[in-house]
């Protein structure tokens, strides 16, 4: 069991090539087990952008318990790292490569600050998953997200830049290895570049940005503002 001290996956999210090249940017495609058809795994993988570096698996809910089957299908047909992005402790499977051990720092519901984390410990102790402590910050994407609904928390306003920045810094002070700015699946408005830029300047760890990023223009804007990894999901579900 490695329990997070073997940081191969974490390092891959913000790997810097040798020499004077720019730091490589990462692109994760988020796969929702509730919407994934395992029999179409090969065709799904073939349509992914060539620059895809990671696969995230998870959703706010997994009503049918398809997470493990989804992970197995992806692992059978792809060499990309598969990382769990769980909505709760029931979505943990040891067949993935790593797990984002999320703490919803933007909310004040103890169940998603530490409750679900405690429930996950027994499974994680028995697995070889790389456990990556992640400060998870939900910002307002212009529509009610599944994350907000399930976690019973309110997103932070995109106008509250200093609050978002301070939340990210608090996450770093508490020992997070990643900060994840999330506008929510299907967001109308992605996280603003100004927020990404200010957060990136304030922290010394990799920054992930997701939610509402559907086009190359939006993706490049997030990268240019300082995102080390962009997460895209809804755009590939069909």
C-alpha positions in Angstrom: 0.0 0.0 0.0 1.4 3.4 -0.9 -1.3 5.7 0.6 -0.1 8.7 -1.4 3.7 8.7 -0.7 4.4 7.3 -4.2 3.6 10.3 -6.2 3.9 9.1 -9.8 0.4 10.3 -10.9 0.7 13.5 -9.0 4.0 14.3 -10.7 2.5 13.5 -14.1 -0.1 16.3 -13.7 2.5 19.0 -13.7 5.5 17.4 -15.2 8.1 19.7 -16.6 10.2 18.4 -19.6 13.9 18.8 -19.3 15.6 21.7 -20.9 14.0 25.0 -21.6 10.7 23.8 -23.0 7.5 25.1 -21.5 6.0 23.0 -18.7 3.7 20.4 -20.3 0.0 21.0 -19.7 -2.3 18.1 -18.9 -5.8 17.4 -20.2 -8.1 15.0 -18.3 -11.3 13.7 -19.8 -13.9 13.0 -17.1 -16.0 9.9 -17.6 -19.3 9.7 -15.7 -20.0 6.0 -15.0 -23.8 6.6 -15.1 -23.5 7.8 -18.7 -20.7 5.5 -19.9 -21.4 2.6 -22.2 -18.7 0.0 -21.6 -19.4 -1.7 -24.9 -18.4 1.4 -26.7 -15.1 2.0 -24.8 -12.8 1.7 -27.9 -14.8 4.1 -30.0 -15.1 6.5 -27.0 -11.3 6.5 -26.6 -10.7 7.0 -30.3 -12.6 10.2 -30.3 -10.7 11.8 -27.4 -8.3 14.7 -28.2 -4.8 13.5 -29.0 -3.4 15.6 -26.2 -5.4 13.8 -23.5 -3.1 12.8 -20.7 -5.4 11.4 -18.0 -8.8 9.8 -17.5 -10.9 10.8 -14.6 -13.8 8.5 -13.5 -16.6 9.7 -11.3 -19.8 11.6 -10.8 -21.7 13.3 -8.1 -23.7 10.1 -7.9 -23.3 6.5 -9.2 -26.8 5.2 -8.8 -26.0 2.0 -10.7 -22.6 1.2 -9.2 -20.9 1.3 -12.5 -17.6 2.9 -11.4 -15.6 -0.3 -11.1 -16.8 -1.6 -14.5 -16.0 1.7 -16.1 -12.5 1.8 -14.7 -11.8 -1.8 -15.8 -13.1 -1.1 -19.3 -10.9 2.0 -19.7 -7.8 0.2 -18.2 -8.3 -2.7 -20.7 -8.2 -0.5 -23.7 -6.0 2.5 -22.7 -2.5 3.2 -21.3 -3.6 6.5 -19.9 -3.6 6.9 -16.1 -7.1 6.4 -14.6 -7.9 8.5 -11.6 -10.9 8.3 -9.4 -12.8 11.6 -9.0 -15.4 10.3 -6.5 -18.7 11.8 -5.4 -18.6 9.7 -2.3 -16.8 6.7 -0.7 -18.9 4.1 -2.5 -17.2 5.0 -5.8 -13.8 3.7 -4.7 -12.3 0.8 -6.6 -8.7 -0.5 -6.4 -8.5 -1.1 -10.1 -7.8 2.6 -10.8 -4.3 4.1 -10.6 -5.0 6.9 -8.1 -7.8 8.8 -6.3 -8.3 12.5 -5.8 -8.9 12.6 -2.0 -11.3 15.5 -2.2 -12.2 17.9 0.6 -14.9 20.4 -0.4 -13.2 23.5 1.0 -15.8 26.0 -0.5 -18.6 24.4 1.5 -19.3 24.1 5.2 -21.0 20.7 5.2 -18.8 18.5 7.4 -19.9 15.4 5.5 -17.8 16.6 2.5 -15.0 18.2 4.5 -14.1 15.1 6.4 -17.1 12.7 6.8 -16.8 11.0 3.4 -13.1 10.9 3.8 -13.3 8.9 7.1 -15.7 6.5 5.4 -13.1 6.0 2.6 -10.2 5.1 4.8 -10.9 1.4 5.3 -11.1 0.8 1.5 -8.0 2.9 0.8 -6.0 1.1 3.5 -6.5 -2.1 1.6 -5.7 -0.7 -1.9 -2.6 0.3 -3.8 -4.3 3.5 -5.0 -2.1 6.6 -5.0 -4.0 8.9 -2.7 -3.7 12.6 -3.7 -5.0 15.1 -1.2 -7.0 17.7 -3.1 -8.5 21.0 -2.0 -11.8 21.1 -4.0 -13.3 24.6 -4.6 -16.7 24.9 -6.2 -17.4 28.2 -7.9 -20.7 29.4 -9.4 -20.9 28.3 -13.0 -24.3 30.0 -13.7 -26.5 27.0 -13.0 -27.1 24.6 -10.0 -24.5 21.9 -10.3 -24.9 18.3 -9.2 -22.0 18.9 -6.8 -23.8 21.7 -5.0 -27.1 19.7 -4.9 -25.6 16.5 -3.6 -23.2 18.2 -1.1 -25.9 20.7 0.0 -23.4 23.5 -0.2 -23.3 26.8 -2.1 -20.6 27.6 -4.7 -18.4 30.7 -4.2 -19.3 33.7 -6.4 -16.9 34.3 -9.3 -16.8 37.9 -8.1 -15.4 36.8 -4.7 -11.9 36.4 -6.1 -10.1 37.1 -2.8 -12.3 34.5 -1.0 -11.5 31.9 -3.6 -7.8 32.7 -3.4 -7.8 32.5 0.4 -9.7 29.2 0.3 -7.0 27.8 -2.0 -4.2 29.0 0.3 -6.0 27.5 3.3 -6.1 24.2 1.4 -2.3 24.4 0.8 -1.8 25.2 4.5 -3.8 22.2 5.4 -1.6 19.9 3.3 -3.4 19.6 0.0 -1.2 18.5 -2.9 -3.6 19.8 -5.6 -6.1 22.6 -5.8 -9.2 21.9 -8.0 -11.3 24.9 -9.2 -14.7 23.5 -10.3 -17.5 25.3 -12.0 -19.6 22.1 -12.0 -20.6 19.7 -14.8 -22.5 21.4 -17.5 -21.7 24.9 -16.2 -22.8 27.8 -18.3 -19.8 29.8 -17.3 -16.3 28.2 -16.8 -14.0 29.5 -14.1 -12.9 33.0 -15.1 -9.2 33.4 -16.2 -8.7 36.1 -13.6 -9.6 33.7 -10.8 -7.3 31.0 -12.3 -4.5 33.5 -12.5 -4.9 34.8 -9.0 -5.1 31.4 -7.5 -2.1 30.1 -9.4 0.0 33.0 -8.2 -1.0 32.4 -4.6 -0.2 28.6 -4.4 2.9 26.5 -5.0 1.2 23.3 -6.2 -0.5 22.1 -9.4 -3.9 23.7 -10.2 -6.7 21.8 -11.9 -9.6 23.6 -13.5 -12.9 22.1 -14.7 -16.5 22.7 -15.4 -18.1 24.2 -18.4 -14.9 24.0 -20.6 -16.2 22.8 -23.9 -14.1 24.5 -26.6 -10.4 24.8 -27.5 -10.7 28.6 -26.9 -11.9 28.0 -23.3 -9.3 25.3 -22.8 -6.5 27.5 -24.0 -7.8 30.4 -21.9 -7.6 28.3 -18.7 -4.0 27.1 -19.6 -2.9 30.6 -20.4 -4.2 31.8 -17.0 -2.2 29.2 -15.2 -4.1 25.9 -15.1 -1.7 22.9 -15.0 -4.6 20.6 -15.9 -7.9 21.2 -17.6 -10.8 18.7 -17.1 -13.4 18.3 -19.9 -16.3 15.9 -19.6 -19.8 16.8 -20.8 -18.6 17.6 -24.3 -17.6 14.0 -24.9 -20.6 12.2 -23.3 -22.5 11.8 -26.5 
